[in-house]
Amino acid sequence: MPIPDDVTGDEIDQDVRQELMSLPKGLAEDVARNLVMVAQLIDEEPEKAYEYSRIALRLASRVAAVREAAGFAAYATQKYSEALAEFRAARRMTGGVELWPVMADCERGLGRPERALAMAGEPEVQKLDKAGQVEMRLVAAGARRDMGQLDAAIVTLQSPELASSAHHPWTARLRYAYADALLAAGREGEAREWFAKAVEADKDGSTDASDRLAELDGVEFVDAFDDSDEENGENGENGEGDEAGAVDQRDERDERRDGDES
């Protein structure tokens, strides 16, 4: 597959570069460039990222970083069996536990939530850093929901990390998952509170918490270029009606919020 000329391979992390030093120089550069393409495309074009990861894998299957990248590319395209195999291979090579949560999530993707829960209780979890432990908690809660155990999922997410006022890279996702579980359980007032807290922590827009919050508040998004606007005119009667409706909507929202707070 073609790789843009401005992709040199120098963009990869230093740790990955160190691993590639075991390869001949020309081969290492080719692998590095393919890994860069995987990283650049995995969020927006995961299928293309997967294709580049397969090339890197053919070139250097004995490099742990390559197996890990191939695993994440397969995971992004929902090829969970393949992803799990690659993650296991990378873990065997490094002896690390960092991939344990995503391996458990692959088990969920394969329809084995009970296996994911079992992994949440393994000693490897205690070796994870704080971010990894939070990720494992999210996976375990998801597994509980997969099994129809909604109340257990809510309890699983209740933790010091959830209660903390500090903001970490994983804070928004944790709060979002808790809010979503509460909403699924019919606890709308609490869900609204936690979606709002998720918005506070979500500085980079990693979740759609703001949209979920707006939905709970009854806000409807309309096309600013709706054809009906041209027919009615900007200052027509319908425009006044929309404004009145918006006022009524805000009043209802305020009443609902007051009820929640009480």
C-alpha positions in Angstrom: 0.0 0.0 0.0 1.3 3.5 -0.8 2.7 5.6 2.0 3.0 9.4 1.7 6.6 10.6 1.1 6.4 12.9 4.2 5.9 9.8 6.5 9.5 8.9 7.4 9.0 6.6 10.3 10.7 9.0 12.6 7.3 9.8 14.0 7.0 6.6 16.1 7.6 6.5 19.8 11.1 6.1 21.1 10.3 2.8 22.8 9.0 1.4 19.5 12.1 2.6 17.7 14.2 0.8 20.2 12.4 -2.4 19.5 12.9 -2.0 15.8 16.6 -1.7 16.2 16.8 -5.5 16.2 15.9 -5.4 12.5 18.1 -4.4 9.5 18.0 -0.7 9.0 16.0 -0.7 5.7 13.5 -3.2 7.1 13.2 -1.2 10.3 12.3 1.9 8.3 9.7 0.1 6.3 8.1 -1.3 9.4 8.2 2.1 11.2 6.5 3.8 8.3 3.7 1.3 8.2 3.2 1.6 12.0 3.0 5.4 11.6 0.2 4.9 9.1 -1.6 2.6 11.5 -1.5 5.2 14.2 -2.7 8.0 11.8 -5.6 6.1 10.4 -6.9 3.9 13.2 -9.5 6.3 14.5 -10.9 7.7 11.3 -10.2 4.9 8.8 -9.7 1.7 10.8 -10.0 -0.7 7.8 -7.0 1.0 6.1 -5.1 1.0 9.4 -5.7 -2.7 9.6 -4.3 -3.2 6.1 -1.1 -1.3 7.0 -0.8 -3.3 10.2 -0.9 -6.6 8.3 2.0 -5.4 6.1 4.0 -4.5 9.2 3.1 -7.9 10.7 4.4 -9.7 7.6 7.6 -7.8 7.8 8.3 -8.1 11.5 6.1 -10.6 13.3 8.7 -11.1 16.1 8.5 -7.5 17.3 6.1 -7.0 20.2 5.2 -3.5 19.1 4.2 -4.8 15.7 2.0 -7.5 17.3 0.4 -4.9 19.6 -0.3 -2.5 16.7 -1.8 -5.4 14.7 -4.0 -6.2 17.7 -5.3 -2.7 18.1 -6.0 -2.4 14.3 -7.9 -5.7 14.4 -9.8 -4.5 17.6 -10.8 -1.3 15.9 -12.3 -3.3 13.0 -14.1 -5.6 15.5 -12.0 -8.6 14.5 -11.9 -9.6 18.2 -10.5 -13.2 17.8 -7.6 -11.9 15.7 -7.0 -9.0 18.1 -7.0 -11.3 21.1 -4.4 -13.6 19.4 -2.1 -10.6 18.7 -2.4 -9.2 22.2 -1.6 -12.5 23.7 1.5 -12.8 21.4 2.6 -9.3 22.4 2.1 -10.1 26.1 4.1 -13.3 25.8 7.0 -11.3 24.2 7.0 -8.5 26.8 5.7 -10.2 30.0 3.7 -7.0 30.7 0.1 -6.6 31.8 -0.8 -3.4 30.1 -3.0 -5.2 27.5 -5.0 -7.1 30.1 -8.1 -4.8 30.0 -8.3 -4.7 26.2 -7.8 -8.5 26.1 -10.8 -8.8 28.4 -12.8 -6.5 26.2 -12.0 -8.8 23.3 -13.6 -11.6 25.3 -16.7 -9.4 25.5 -16.6 -8.8 21.8 -16.5 -12.6 21.3 -19.7 -13.0 23.4 -17.9 -14.3 26.4 -18.6 -11.7 29.1 -18.2 -14.3 31.9 -14.6 -14.7 30.8 -14.1 -10.9 30.9 -15.4 -10.9 34.5 -13.0 -13.8 35.4 -10.1 -11.8 34.0 -11.2 -8.8 36.2 -10.5 -10.9 39.2 -7.1 -12.2 38.2 -3.8 -11.0 39.9 -2.8 -9.2 36.7 -5.2 -6.4 37.5 -3.3 -5.5 40.7 -0.2 -4.9 38.6 -1.9 -2.4 36.3 -1.4 1.3 36.8 -4.4 3.5 37.9 -5.5 4.1 34.3 -5.4 0.4 33.6 -7.4 -0.5 36.7 -10.1 2.1 35.7 -10.1 0.6 32.2 -10.6 -2.9 33.7 -13.4 -1.6 35.8 -15.1 -0.2 32.7 -14.7 -3.6 31.0 -16.1 -5.5 34.0 -19.1 -3.2 34.2 -19.7 -3.7 30.5 -19.6 -7.4 31.0 -22.2 -7.1 33.7 -24.5 -5.2 31.4 -23.9 -7.8 28.7 -25.2 -10.4 31.1 -28.2 -8.3 32.1 -26.9 -7.5 35.5 -27.5 -3.7 35.4 -27.5 -3.1 39.1 -24.2 -5.0 39.5 -22.8 -2.9 36.6 -23.6 0.3 38.5 -22.0 -1.0 41.7 -18.9 -2.0 39.7 -18.4 1.5 38.5 -18.8 3.0 42.0 -15.2 3.7 43.2 -12.9 6.3 44.6 -11.9 7.2 41.1 -15.5 8.0 40.3 -16.0 10.0 43.4 -12.8 12.0 43.0 -13.1 15.6 41.9 -9.8 15.4 40.1 -9.8 15.2 36.3 -7.7 12.5 34.6 -7.6 11.3 31.0 -10.1 8.5 31.9 -12.4 10.6 34.2 -14.9 11.5 31.5 -15.3 8.0 30.2 -15.8 6.6 33.7 -18.4 9.2 34.6 -20.1 8.7 31.2 -20.3 4.9 31.7 -21.8 5.5 35.2 -24.4 7.9 33.8 -25.3 5.6 31.0 -25.8 2.7 33.4 -28.0 4.9 35.7 -30.1 5.9 32.7 -30.6 2.3 31.6 -31.8 1.6 35.1 -34.4 4.3 34.9 -32.6 6.6 37.4 -32.8 9.7 35.1 -32.2 12.4 37.7 -28.9 10.8 38.8 -28.0 10.1 35.2 -28.4 13.7 34.3 -26.1 14.7 37.2 -23.4 12.3 36.0 -23.6 13.2 32.4 -23.1 16.8 33.5 -20.0 15.8 35.5 -18.8 13.9 32.4 -19.1 17.0 30.3 -17.0 18.9 32.9 -14.2 16.5 32.6 -14.5 15.9 28.8 -12.2 18.7 27.5 -11.3 16.9 24.3 -14.7 15.7 23.4 -13.9 12.0 23.8 -17.6 11.2 24.6 -21.0 12.5 23.5 -21.9 13.4 27.0 -23.0 16.9 26.0 -25.4 15.5 23.5 -26.8 13.0 26.0 -27.2 15.8 28.5 -29.1 17.9 26.0 -31.4 15.0 25.2 -32.3 14.6 28.8 -33.0 18.4 29.0 -35.4 18.1 26.1 -33.2 20.1 23.7 -33.9 19.4 20.1 -31.3 20.2 17.4 -32.8 21.5 14.1 -31.2 22.2 10.7 -30.3 25.9 10.6 -31.0 25.7 6.8 -34.4 24.0 7.0 -36.5 24.8 4.0 -39.4 25.7 6.2 -37.4 28.7 7.6 -37.3 30.2 4.1 -41.0 29.8 3.6 -42.0 31.3 7.0 -39.4 34.0 7.1 -37.1 34.9 9.9 -39.6 37.1 11.7 -42.8 35.2 10.7 -45.4 33.9 13.1 -43.8 30.4 13.2 -40.6 32.0 14.4 -42.5 33.6 17.3 -44.1 30.3 18.1 -40.7 28.6 18.2 -39.5 31.2 20.6 -42.5 30.7 22.8 -42.0 26.9 22.7 -38.4 27.3 23.7 -39.4 29.4 26.7 -42.0 26.7 27.7 -39.3 24.1 27.2 -36.9 25.9 29.5 -39.6 26.4 32.1 -40.3 22.6 32.1 -36.6 21.9 32.3 -36.2 24.2 35.3 -39.1 22.5 37.0 -37.7 19.1 36.4 -34.3 20.1 37.6 -35.8 21.6 40.8 -37.6 18.3 41.3 -34.4 16.4 40.9 -32.5 18.6 43.4 -35.3 18.2 46.0 
